[in-house]
Amino acid sequence: MFNERKTGIAVAIIVMFLALAVIPAYTAMARDITDMAGRTVALPDPIRKVYAPSPYGSYIMYSIDPSMLSGLNLPIKEEDRKYFPKEVQGLPVIGSLAGQGQAANIEVLLKTRPDLLIMWSANRSAINERTEASMKRLNTPFVYAVAESLNDYPEVYLFLGKVLRREERTKQLSSYCRKTLEEVKGIVSRIPKEKRPAVYYAEGMDGLSTECNDSIHVELLGIAGDRNVHRCHTSSHKGFEKVSIEQVMLYNPDVIVAQEKVFYDKVYSDPVWKNVKAVKERRVYLIPRAPFNWFDRPPSFMRILGLKWLMNCLYPNEYRIDIVKEAQAFYSLFLGVVVSDEEMRRVIYR
């Protein structure tokens, strides 16, 4: 989830720039906190602005309090602006520590003067002394939020609520996440494995890239029944394991979950795919992705809603929900926006 090697390079670049300009330190540290990596951190009080140097941390801040962000990792797409408050739309694009072209954005980072950096890690062991030493040279407090799986999101919300003094807000979000996860696990546990649909995750314009069952990119499939047909060990964090159409035909999945609209739009009319069971039975589902992907890339808090969507696709009889209404309620709670029935249908059935 967090590419440590790229992060180390990016942090080294930041340190070079700090030789010319240093973010001012806050001398009045009002309280100590233990972060999710077990580090004791002295926090400024109040914390007005934060910067999360990875999409995962930045996205979760959209759901907690986007007004606290000092900058964006990625520019907001024009079609997604309606889901964000105007003050967020005007924020500078700083980028991500693990991204490309970071050197060009360091000056912007320095100008935003965040009170706190929110680091994100997929596991505690990824946090090493070299990264710690480099980050400390930024002269700005930083805390780690650690999410080894989607199951950790309820605790991440509670932790960040404590850090940012947004406890009431994050208790709501944490409770929603926990309730959803428990509900799904309860339903899946009552369905024998042999009766759970076999699923192929189609990535790429041709649908012939996918993910091993142990990949973070298909964590939702594991939670929703663990019937990903592509059983293997992930070769790299990037994923996109290549397969042939012959292999897909051998898998003969009951359901296909598709990432790209180009593939989805042609799959039912493509003679190459016509004999795959999921295509014959018209059980190919296109993943919603506004304003963030509900399933993957990046795997964000939106996967909580994506889990509901996926369960409804896989188990329409056992998991009976009105996904439009569920999504509207989610967007209202997590993003603070009211979405009409018509607009939500466009998001889901794009």
N, C-alpha and C positions, 0 to 999 in steps of 0.2 A: 504493500500500500504506500510505503514511503521509501523511495529509492535513496538509500543512505549514501551511495557513492556520488551520485549527482548532487545530493544535498551538500556533501563535503566540499565539492568543487565550487558550488554556488556560494557557500559561506565564505570560502577563501577569497572569492572575488569581492564579496562585501567588505571583508577585512581590509583589503587593499584600498578600497575607496574611503574607508574610515580614517586612513592616514591623512586625508585631506579634510574630511568633515565627520564629526562624531555626533551622534544623537545625544543630546544633553541627558545626563543622569538625573533621576529624581532622588533627592536626598531624604525626603520625608517619607520613609517607609512605615506605613501605619500598622501593618499586620503581616504575620507569617502564615503560609499555607503549605500543606504537603500535596504535591501534584500527583498525577496518576502514575508517574515513574518512581515515586518515593522520594523525590527531591524536596527539600525545604526551601521555599522561595519567599523572599521579602517583597510584598506587593505595595505599590503606591495606593493611596486612598484619597480622593476617589479615582477610579479608573474611568476615563472618559472615552478614550479611543484605543482600539486594539487592531493589530494586523495579524492575520493568519497566513503564513507563507506556504500554504498548500491548499488545493481546492477543497479538501475534506474539512479542514478547519474553517475555511472561508464560508463554505456552504452552510455549515451548522450554525454559524453566526447569523446568517440570513434568517434562520428560524427563531433565534433567541432575541436578537435586537440588532437589526441591520444598521441602525443609526450609530452604533458604536464602531463600525468599521472605518478605518482610515484610508483604505484603498481596496482595489479589486485584484484578484488573480487573473481574471480573464474579462474582456469586454462583454457587456450584456448585449445579446442579440436583439436586433430591432423588434422582432416579433415577440420577444419575451419581456419587453420593458413594462408592459401593463401589469406584470406580477411584482414589480418593485417600486418602492416609494421614490419620489423624484430626487430626494437628497442622495440616495444610493446610486441612481442613474448617473449622477454627475461626479462620482468619485473617480480619482485617477486610477489608471490601470498600472499596478506595480508588478504583477507577475508572480511566479512561484519559484521557490528556491530550487525545485527539481525541474523547472522548465528550461526553455531555450532562450538565449538572448538576454539573460538576466542583467548583464553589465549595463545595458542601456537603461535599465529601470532603477538602478541604485540611487541615483540622484532624487528620483521621485520618492523612494522609500525614506530617504533622509528628511525630505521636506515635510512629510506627513507627521513626523514626530509621534509615533504611537506610544501610549503609556505602558503597553504590555504586548508581547508577542505570544500567540497561541500556536505551539508546535503540535504536530500530529504524528503519531506513530502507530504502526500495526502491532508492535510488540515491544515490551520493555527492554529486551536484549539488544534491540537496534540502537539504543541510546548509548553512545560511547564517549570516552574521555576527549577524543579529538574534536568531536562535534561540540561537546560541552565547552571546551576551551575557546573554540572559535566563536560560538554564540555569545559567550560572556564579554567578548571584545566589542560587541554592539552596544554595551553599556545601557541596555534596556532589559528589564525583567522579562523572563519567559517561563511559561509553564508547558508541560506536556499533557495532552489528552491522549489516552491510549485506548484504541478500539481494536482488539484482536479479532472481533467478529461483530456482526450486527447485534448479537446478544448483549454487547457492552454499551450500546447506545443509551439505555436508560441511566446507567451510571455516569456516562460522559456528560449527559445533560445536567445531572445533579451536581457534578463536579464544577462544570462551567458556571452554573447558577451561583454556586458558593463563591467562586473566584470573582465573578462580575457583579455580585450582589443583585442577582435576578432570580432569587430562589423560587418565588411563587410562579413565575413564568416557566422555569425549567421543570418544576414539579409536574405541571400540566403536561408538558411534552414528554417527560420521562414516563409518566403514568400511561399515556396513550401508547407509547412504544412497548412498554412492558405488557400491557393488556393485549395488544395485537399479537405479540410473540407467543404469549401463553395460550391465547385462543387458537392460533394456528397449530401449535404443537399438540394441543388437545385433540383437535379434529384429525390431524394426520395420524396420531397414535392409534386411532380407532379404525383406520383403514388398513387392511392387510397389504403388505408390500407388493404382492403380486397383482393387486387390484389398483395400484397407483399407476397412472399413465407414464409411459416411457417418454422422455423429453429430449429433443435435440435443440441446442442453442445455435441458431444460424447467425453468423457474423459475416461482414463483408458484403460487397455488392452482389457477389455470386452465391452467398450463403454457404460457402465452403471453407469457412474458418469457424472455429469453435473453441471451447475451453474444456480442459480436464475437470473431472468432478471435484478435485481438491483445490480448484482455483477460487480466489476471492471474487472473481468476476461472475461466478455462478453460485454464490452462496445462497441465494434465494431458492435455487433448485434443491439444494441440500435440505433446507428447512422445510420446503414444501413437498417432501416425500423421498428425496434422494434417489431419483430415477433418471439422472442424467445418463444418457446412453454412452457418452464418451468417457470411459473409465481409464484413467491414466494419471501419471504424475506430471504436474505442470513443469514445463521445461524452463520457463522464465516468467518474471512478473508481468511482462508485456502480454503473454498469452497469444491469442490468435493462432491456435494450432491448426495447421492445414489438413484437410481431409478431402477425399475424392467423393464424387457422387455415388460411386459404387459402394463406398463404405457407408454412406448415409442409407443407401438402399438395403444394405445388410442389417443396419441398425433398425430400419423400418419403424421409426418412432410413432407413437400415438399422437404426439403434439410437437409442433415446432414453434419455438419462441424466436422471433426475428428482430434483429437490431436495425436493419436498414430498410427504408421504405422502397428503395429501388428494387430490392430482392422481393419484398412482400408484394409489390404491385404486379410482378410478373410470374410469381411462383405457380399460381393456379392455371396459367395458360402455357407454361413452359413444359414441353413434352419430356424433357429430361427428368422433371420432378413428379410427373403425373402418377407414377406407380408407387410413390411413397405413401404409406398409410395415412399420415397426418394430412397430406394434400388431398388424397381421395376423399377423406372424411371432413375436409374443410375445417381442420383444427390447426390453422397457422395463425399466430397472434403477433401483431406488431406492437412493440414496446412503446408506450407513451414516453415523451421526453421533454415536456415543457413544464416549468422553466428549466428543470434538471431531469436527467434520465431517471426513470422509475426503477430501473433494474441494475444498471451497470454503467461504467465509464463516464464519470467516475462513480464508484459505489458510495452514495451519500445517504443522508437521512431520508431521502425520498423513497428509498427501498422499503421503508415501513408501509407506505401506501402501495408500492409495487408488489409487496408480499400479498396484500389483500387482492389486488388485481390478478396476480398469478394464481392464487388459490381459487378465485372465481372462474378462471379459465380452465384450470385442471380439474376442479371438483364442483361443477355448477350445481349438482344436487345436494352435496354435503355442505357447501359453503355458499349459501343463498344470500347474496347482498345486492343492493342497487349500487353498482360501482360508481355511477355518476354522482349520486347523493353522498356516498362515502368520500369520494374525491373532493367534492365541494366542501365538506366538513373539514377535511384535512387541510386544504388550501386556506380555509378561513383560520384554522387554529395555528398552523405552522408558518404560513406566509402572510397572514393578515389581509387576505384579499377575498373579495366576493366574486365568484365566477358563475355566470349564468349557465343554465342547463345546456343551451345551444353551444356555448363556448367550451364547456367541459366535454361534451360529446366530440367536438373537433379535436380536443387534446387526446382523448382516449381512442377514438376511431379514425385518426388522421389518415 
